[in-house]
Amino acid sequence: MMKFTVKPTDVTKIECDLVTVFASQEKGSEGFVLTDEARKVDQALVGLLTEIATFQDFEATPGNTILIHTHGKIGAMRTMLVGLGTAGELTVANLQTVAATAGRKAIGMAVKSLAVSLPLELSNRFGPELAAQAMTEGLILGTYTFSKHKSADAQRKEKHIEDVFLLTTPPKLDSVAGGITKGQFVSQAVIFARDLVNEPPSITTPTYLADVAKKLVKGNDLMSCDVLTPKEMKTLGMEALLSIARGSDEEPRFIKLTYTGGGKKTVCLVGKGITFDTGGLSLKDSKNMETMKLDMAGAAVILAIFSVLSKLRPKLTVVGLISATENMPGPKAVKPGDIVRAMNGKTIEILNTDAEGRVVLADALSYAEANVKAHAIIDLATLTGACMVALGEDVAGMFTDNEVLGSALTTAAKQSGEFIWGLPLVKEYKEHLKSEIADVKNISSSRYGGAINGALFLQEFAPKGVPWAHLDIAGPAYAEKDAPLTPKGGTGFGVRMILRYLQELGS
């Protein structure tokens, strides 16, 4: 566990294993421009930093680094110059990535104590609090590992940074300290989500998710939890969720979490919780099934957010709804051609059992309409491969019927370092979802526009007259390969953005 400390210390005086300083690029040119803090180190090293960087043709692209031994000329044993990218174009995401890169390099060198200068340029651009928060998140999330199932020997060999000193000027100490605290809380939530997604599906069952939810509210006066069993779901008419659960020996659960932080606004968050997705009778091939423990990433985001809400204390009410089940091809599994009735009374013709996420969300959204007086509803789901085809692996698709909500989420994404892109709800495409024998069918009659059609299906069940947004996180919820901020596996995508949105709304 990293211990963070704010220090007003001169960058050349701090005693540690490694001090990190930064350089940027001028727009349209290669090379580098040292920040004020980096220049101080360079002067103390009699120009060695500039000399080596020039010799190595160093370009200050984001995360590019060079390492120098200081030979006792400054307090730190070594210094690392890290590229920030083009001056004036740095984003929160860039800053997180830069910090993550520095953290990873430090661990590779078995660094125990790391000092990071907070450049004046970054404080001026983002404000000292947001800059410190982004750096904190980058350092923590970039060095994340999931090793609990490895041998004791393997775990002992893992390297960890013990102390991080964030260096800044005295007038900014309180703001930087506040940013560090927020960054630690947010990172804690992201790691909570990552851990849930990374657990084997034999552990992360619907019952397990319900138990996690119950533990979150234990002894917390601001939060409560209700968990519905299959019998209680049947009483409410949740046939859609129950139909998908029929093929599994694992019982489904419907989870409701409530945070009451005061204020007049209520936000309802809805998460898809398919704890393992075989595709049901519309069976996936083995390759496409390998990572299907990730299909509860939307639910993981909801649980992760609730794990820190009472620490961040936004002044609003937040309701979290999770439809949790496996999608298995057991003897009682729902069949292509079956018709089921959702909680709101609408009937669904199920033509593909591998389009199950939208079916279980239909009941969650119907429950929200009947039981939650929300000012905004946001659902998060690893819904469609089509969204990944459209936007790639790092960007979530956002569908909304409300410009104000869409704008607020877009701003929250930018401020938190996550990437979303608005996609249209094309009314004309609703024709593709019409069934001849039910109110709606769960797959489109067109092979195109899969992400849009999935969102339009959900819109059929979203409460009318309430701002609603659907976030298709199929791409960014799981990293297929290692990246500075997101090691391979669950990423916790959506946690940072939604927490930022809730904090702004409840400030």
C-alpha positions in Angstrom: 0.0 0.0 0.0 1.6 3.3 -1.1 1.8 6.0 1.6 1.4 9.5 0.0 2.9 12.6 1.6 2.8 16.2 0.4 6.2 17.9 0.7 7.1 21.6 0.1 10.7 20.4 -0.3 13.0 21.6 -3.0 13.2 18.9 -5.8 17.0 18.8 -5.4 16.8 18.3 -1.6 14.3 15.4 -1.2 16.0 12.2 0.0 14.6 9.2 -1.8 15.4 6.4 -4.2 14.1 8.2 -7.2 12.8 11.7 -8.1 10.7 12.2 -11.1 10.8 15.4 -13.1 9.1 16.3 -16.4 9.6 17.8 -19.9 7.2 18.8 -22.6 7.3 19.3 -26.3 6.7 22.5 -28.2 3.9 22.2 -30.7 5.1 21.1 -34.1 8.6 20.3 -33.0 10.6 17.3 -31.7 12.9 17.4 -28.7 12.0 18.6 -25.2 11.5 21.6 -22.9 12.3 21.0 -19.2 9.8 22.1 -16.6 11.1 24.5 -13.9 11.6 21.6 -11.5 13.5 19.6 -14.1 15.7 22.7 -14.8 16.6 22.8 -11.1 17.7 19.2 -11.1 19.6 19.8 -14.3 21.5 22.8 -12.8 22.4 20.7 -9.7 23.7 18.0 -12.0 25.7 20.6 -13.9 23.7 20.1 -17.1 23.9 16.3 -17.2 20.2 15.8 -17.6 20.1 18.0 -20.7 23.3 16.5 -22.0 22.1 12.9 -21.8 18.6 13.7 -23.1 20.1 15.5 -26.1 22.6 12.7 -26.7 19.8 10.1 -26.7 17.5 12.3 -29.0 15.0 12.3 -26.2 11.5 13.3 -27.3 9.0 14.4 -24.6 6.2 12.2 -25.8 3.8 11.1 -23.0 5.5 8.5 -20.9 8.9 8.5 -22.7 11.6 8.3 -20.0 15.4 8.5 -19.4 17.1 7.6 -16.1 20.2 9.2 -14.6 22.2 8.3 -11.5 22.8 11.5 -9.5 26.1 10.4 -7.7 25.1 12.3 -4.6 24.7 15.7 -6.2 21.1 15.9 -5.2 19.1 14.2 -2.4 17.7 11.5 -4.6 19.9 8.5 -5.7 18.4 8.6 -9.2 16.3 11.0 -11.3 13.9 10.1 -14.1 12.9 12.5 -16.8 9.4 11.8 -18.1 7.8 13.2 -21.2 4.4 15.0 -20.8 3.6 15.5 -24.5 2.9 18.7 -26.3 2.7 21.8 -24.2 -0.9 23.0 -23.9 -2.5 19.8 -25.1 -2.1 17.6 -22.0 -5.3 16.0 -20.7 -6.1 14.3 -17.4 -5.8 10.9 -19.2 -2.3 11.8 -20.4 -1.3 12.9 -16.9 -2.6 9.6 -15.4 -0.7 7.6 -18.1 2.5 9.6 -17.4 2.2 9.0 -13.7 1.4 5.3 -14.3 4.5 4.9 -16.5 6.7 6.5 -13.8 5.3 4.2 -11.2 5.8 1.1 -13.3 9.4 2.1 -14.2 10.1 2.7 -10.5 8.8 -0.7 -9.5 11.0 -2.2 -12.2 14.0 -0.7 -10.5 12.9 -1.9 -7.0 12.3 1.7 -5.8 10.8 1.9 -2.3 10.6 5.7 -2.0 9.6 7.8 -5.0 9.3 11.6 -5.2 7.3 13.2 -8.0 7.4 16.9 -8.7 4.1 18.6 -9.5 5.1 21.0 -12.2 3.7 24.5 -12.0 2.5 24.2 -15.6 0.2 21.3 -14.5 -1.1 23.1 -11.4 -2.0 26.1 -13.6 -3.6 24.0 -16.3 -5.8 21.7 -14.2 -5.7 23.3 -10.8 -3.5 21.8 -8.1 -6.2 19.5 -6.7 -7.1 17.8 -10.0 -3.5 17.5 -11.0 -2.6 15.8 -7.8 -5.6 13.6 -8.0 -4.7 12.5 -11.5 -1.1 11.8 -10.6 -2.3 9.8 -7.5 -4.7 7.7 -9.6 -2.0 7.1 -12.2 0.6 5.9 -9.7 -1.9 3.6 -7.9 -3.8 2.2 -10.9 -0.7 1.8 -13.1 1.0 -0.4 -10.5 -2.1 -2.5 -9.7 -1.6 -6.3 -9.7 -4.1 -9.2 -9.1 -2.0 -11.9 -7.6 -4.2 -13.3 -4.7 -4.4 -16.7 -6.5 -0.7 -17.0 -7.1 1.6 -19.0 -4.8 3.0 -17.5 -1.7 6.4 -17.5 -3.2 5.2 -15.6 -6.3 3.5 -13.0 -4.1 6.6 -12.5 -1.9 8.6 -11.7 -5.0 6.3 -8.8 -6.1 7.8 -5.4 -5.7 6.0 -2.4 -4.3 6.6 1.3 -3.8 6.2 2.1 -0.2 6.5 5.9 0.0 5.4 8.6 -2.5 6.3 12.2 -1.9 4.4 14.7 -4.0 6.5 17.9 -4.2 4.7 21.2 -4.5 5.0 24.9 -3.4 3.6 25.9 0.1 0.5 27.8 -1.1 -0.8 24.7 -2.8 -0.2 22.2 0.0 -3.8 21.9 1.1 -5.2 21.6 -2.4 -2.7 19.0 -3.3 -3.4 17.0 -0.2 -7.1 17.1 -1.0 -6.4 15.9 -4.5 -4.3 13.0 -3.1 -7.2 12.0 -0.8 -9.7 12.0 -3.6 -7.4 10.1 -5.9 -6.9 7.5 -3.2 -10.6 7.0 -2.7 -11.3 6.8 -6.5 -8.4 4.4 -7.0 -9.7 2.3 -4.2 -13.0 2.0 -6.0 -11.5 1.3 -9.4 -9.4 -1.5 -7.8 -12.6 -2.8 -6.1 -14.2 -3.2 -9.5 -11.0 -4.7 -11.1 -10.8 -7.3 -8.4 -14.4 -8.3 -8.9 -14.0 -8.7 -12.6 -10.6 -10.5 -12.3 -12.0 -13.1 -9.8 -12.7 -16.6 -11.3 -16.4 -17.0 -12.2 -16.6 -20.0 -9.8 -16.2 -17.4 -7.1 -18.0 -14.4 -8.5 -21.5 -15.9 -8.6 -24.7 -13.9 -8.3 -24.9 -14.9 -4.7 -21.3 -13.7 -4.2 -22.2 -10.2 -5.7 -25.2 -10.0 -3.3 -23.0 -10.9 -0.3 -20.5 -8.2 -1.4 -23.4 -5.6 -1.6 -24.6 -6.6 1.9 -21.1 -6.2 3.4 -20.8 -2.7 1.9 -23.7 -1.4 3.9 -22.9 -3.2 7.1 -22.6 -0.6 9.9 -23.0 2.3 7.4 -25.9 4.6 8.4 -25.9 6.3 4.9 -26.5 3.1 2.9 -28.9 0.2 2.7 -29.2 -3.0 0.7 -32.1 -5.1 -0.4 -31.6 -8.4 -2.3 -34.4 -10.2 -4.1 -34.5 -14.0 -4.4 -36.0 -15.8 -7.4 -39.3 -16.2 -5.4 -39.5 -12.5 -4.8 -38.6 -11.7 -8.4 -41.4 -13.9 -9.6 -43.8 -12.1 -7.4 -42.8 -8.8 -9.0 -43.1 -10.2 -12.5 -39.4 -10.3 -13.4 -39.8 -13.0 -16.0 -37.1 -11.6 -18.2 -34.3 -11.9 -15.7 -35.6 -15.3 -14.4 -35.7 -16.7 -18.0 -32.0 -16.1 -18.5 -31.2 -17.6 -15.1 -33.1 -20.9 -15.9 -30.1 -22.6 -17.6 -27.8 -22.3 -14.5 -27.6 -24.1 -11.2 -26.6 -20.7 -9.6 -29.6 -18.8 -8.4 -30.0 -15.3 -9.7 -30.1 -12.2 -7.5 -31.6 -8.7 -7.9 -29.6 -6.2 -5.8 -30.7 -2.8 -4.8 -28.3 -0.5 -3.0 -29.2 3.0 -1.7 -27.0 5.8 -0.6 -28.7 8.7 1.1 -26.4 11.7 1.2 -29.0 14.5 1.5 -29.9 17.0 -1.2 -32.9 16.8 -3.5 -31.6 14.9 -6.4 -31.6 11.1 -7.0 -29.5 9.3 -9.5 -30.3 5.6 -10.4 -27.4 3.5 -11.6 -28.2 0.2 -13.3 -25.6 -2.5 -13.9 -25.5 -5.7 -16.0 -24.4 -8.6 -13.8 -23.9 -11.6 -16.0 -21.3 -13.4 -13.8 -20.5 -15.8 -16.6 -21.8 -15.8 -20.2 -21.6 -19.0 -22.3 -24.2 -17.5 -24.7 -26.8 -20.0 -23.4 -28.2 -22.3 -26.1 -26.8 -19.8 -28.7 -23.5 -21.0 -27.5 -20.3 -19.0 -27.9 -17.2 -20.8 -29.3 -14.5 -21.5 -26.7 -12.2 -18.6 -27.7 -15.0 -16.0 -27.3 -15.9 -17.6 -23.9 -12.5 -17.3 -22.4 -13.0 -13.8 -20.9 -16.7 -14.0 -20.3 -16.3 -13.6 -16.5 -16.1 -9.9 -17.5 -19.8 -9.7 -18.4 -20.6 -8.5 -14.9 -18.3 -5.4 -15.3 -21.3 -3.1 -15.2 -22.4 -4.6 -11.8 -18.8 -4.3 -10.6 -18.8 -0.6 -11.4 -22.0 -0.1 -9.3 -20.6 -2.0 -6.3 -17.3 -0.2 -6.6 -19.0 3.2 -6.6 -21.0 2.3 -3.5 -17.8 1.2 -1.8 -16.6 4.8 -1.5 -19.7 7.0 -1.7 -19.9 7.4 2.1 -16.3 8.6 2.0 -16.7 11.1 -0.8 -20.2 12.1 0.5 -21.9 13.8 -2.4 -25.1 15.5 -1.4 -27.6 13.4 -3.3 -29.4 10.1 -3.2 -27.9 7.3 -5.3 -29.7 4.0 -6.1 -27.9 1.1 -7.6 -29.7 -1.8 -9.3 -28.0 -5.0 -10.4 -29.5 -7.9 -12.3 -27.2 -10.8 -11.5 -27.2 -14.2 -13.1 -25.2 -16.7 -15.1 -26.2 -17.4 -18.8 -25.8 -21.2 -19.1 -27.1 -23.8 -21.5 -28.6 -26.1 -18.9 -31.6 -28.4 -19.5 -34.1 -25.7 -18.4 -32.4 -22.9 -20.4 -34.4 -20.3 -22.3 -34.7 -21.3 -26.0 -34.6 -19.3 -29.2 -38.2 -18.6 -30.0 -39.4 -18.3 -26.3 -41.4 -15.3 -25.3 -41.0 -13.8 -21.8 -42.8 -11.0 -20.0 -40.7 -8.2 -18.4 -41.7 -6.5 -15.1 -43.4 -3.6 -17.0 -45.7 -6.0 -18.8 -43.9 -5.9 -22.2 -43.2 -9.2 -23.9 -39.9 -10.1 -25.4 -39.3 -12.7 -28.1 -35.9 -14.2 -27.4 -34.3 -15.2 -30.8 -30.7 -15.3 -29.6 -29.9 -16.3 -26.0 -26.5 -14.6 -26.4 -28.2 -11.3 -26.4 -29.1 -11.8 -22.8 -27.7 -8.7 -21.2 -30.5 -6.4 -22.6 -33.1 -8.9 -21.4 -32.0 -8.9 -17.7 -31.6 -5.1 -17.9 -35.2 -4.8 -19.1 -36.4 -5.9 -15.7 -33.9 -3.7 -13.9 -35.0 -0.6 -15.8 -38.7 -1.6 -15.3 -38.0 -1.8 -11.6 -36.5 1.6 -11.6 -39.6 3.0 -13.3 -41.9 1.5 -10.7 -39.8 2.0 -7.6 -37.2 4.8 -8.0 -38.1 8.5 -8.3 -34.9 9.4 -10.2 -33.8 12.6 -11.8 -31.5 10.6 -14.0 -30.9 7.0 -14.9 -27.6 5.6 -16.2 -27.1 2.0 -17.1 -23.7 0.4 -17.6 -23.3 -2.8 -19.5 -20.8 -4.9 -21.6 -23.6 -5.1 -24.1 -22.4 -5.4 -27.7 -19.3 -6.4 -29.7 -20.7 -4.0 -32.3 -19.7 -1.1 -30.1 -16.2 -2.3 -30.0 -16.2 -2.5 -33.8 -17.3 1.1 -34.0 -15.2 2.6 -31.2 -12.4 0.2 -30.5 -11.2 -1.2 -27.2 -10.7 2.0 -25.2 -13.9 4.0 -25.8 -17.4 3.4 -24.4 -20.4 4.2 -26.5 -22.9 6.6 -24.9 -26.6 6.7 -25.9 -28.9 9.2 -24.3 -32.2 10.9 -24.9 -31.2 14.0 -22.9 -28.5 16.5 -24.0 -27.9 17.9 -20.5 -27.2 14.4 -19.1 -25.0 13.6 -22.1 -23.0 16.8 -21.7 -22.6 16.2 -18.0 -21.3 12.6 -18.6 -19.0 13.8 -21.4 -17.5 16.5 -19.1 -17.1 13.9 -16.2 -15.3 11.5 -18.6 -12.8 14.2 -19.7 -12.2 15.3 -16.1 -11.6 11.7 -14.9 -9.5 10.5 -17.8 -12.0 8.1 -19.3 -13.2 8.0 -22.9 -16.8 8.0 -24.1 -18.3 8.9 -27.4 -21.9 9.8 -28.1 -23.8 7.5 -30.6 -27.3 8.1 -32.0 -30.6 6.6 -31.0 -31.9 6.3 -34.5 -35.7 6.1 -34.2 -36.1 4.5 -37.6 -34.1 1.5 -36.4 -36.8 0.5 -34.0 -38.5 -1.2 -36.9 -35.7 -3.8 -36.7 -36.8 -4.8 -33.2 -40.5 -5.4 -34.0 -41.7 -8.9 -33.4 -44.7 -10.4 -35.1 -45.7 -12.4 -32.0 -44.4 -10.2 -29.1 -44.0 -6.5 -28.2 -40.3 -6.6 -29.1 -37.5 -9.1 -30.0 -34.1 -9.2 -28.4 -32.1 -9.1 -31.7 -32.4 -6.9 -34.7 -33.6 -8.1 -38.1 -30.6 -6.1 -39.6 -27.0 -7.3 -39.2 -25.9 -3.7 -38.9 -26.0 -1.1 -36.2 -25.8 -3.6 -33.4 -24.8 -1.2 -30.7 -27.7 1.2 -31.6 -30.2 -1.6 -31.7 -29.1 -2.8 -28.3 -29.6 0.7 -26.9 -33.0 1.1 -28.6 -34.1 -2.2 -27.0 -33.2 -0.8 -23.5 -35.0 2.4 -24.3 -38.2 0.4 -24.5 -37.9 -0.3 -20.8 -36.3 2.9 -19.5 -38.7 5.2 -17.5 -40.4 7.7 -19.7 -39.8 11.3 -19.0 -36.6 10.7 -17.0 -33.2 11.6 -18.5 -31.6 8.2 -19.3 -28.2 7.2 -20.6 -26.9 3.9 -21.7 -23.1 3.3 -21.5 -21.9 0.3 -23.6 -18.6 -0.5 -21.9 -17.9 -3.7 -23.8 -14.6 -2.5 -25.1 -12.9 -0.6 -22.2 -14.2 -2.8 -19.4 -11.5 -5.4 -20.0 -7.9 -5.0 -21.2 -6.8 -7.7 -23.5 -3.2 -6.5 -23.3 -1.1 -4.5 -20.8 -1.2 -0.7 -20.9 0.4 1.8 -18.5 -2.8 2.6 -16.6 -4.6 -0.7 -17.2 -2.8 -4.0 -16.7 -4.3 -6.9 -18.6 -7.7 -7.9 -17.1 -10.5 -5.9 -15.6 -10.0 -2.1 -15.9 -12.8 -0.7 -13.6 -13.8 1.5 -16.5 -16.7 3.8 -15.6 -15.9 4.1 -11.9 -13.9 7.3 -12.3 -16.4 9.0 -14.7 -19.5 8.2 -12.7 -17.9 9.2 -9.4 -16.9 12.5 -10.9 -20.4 13.0 -12.3 -22.0 12.2 -8.9 -19.6 14.6 -7.1 -20.3 17.4 -9.4 -24.1 16.9 -9.2 -24.0 16.6 -5.5 -21.5 19.4 -4.7 
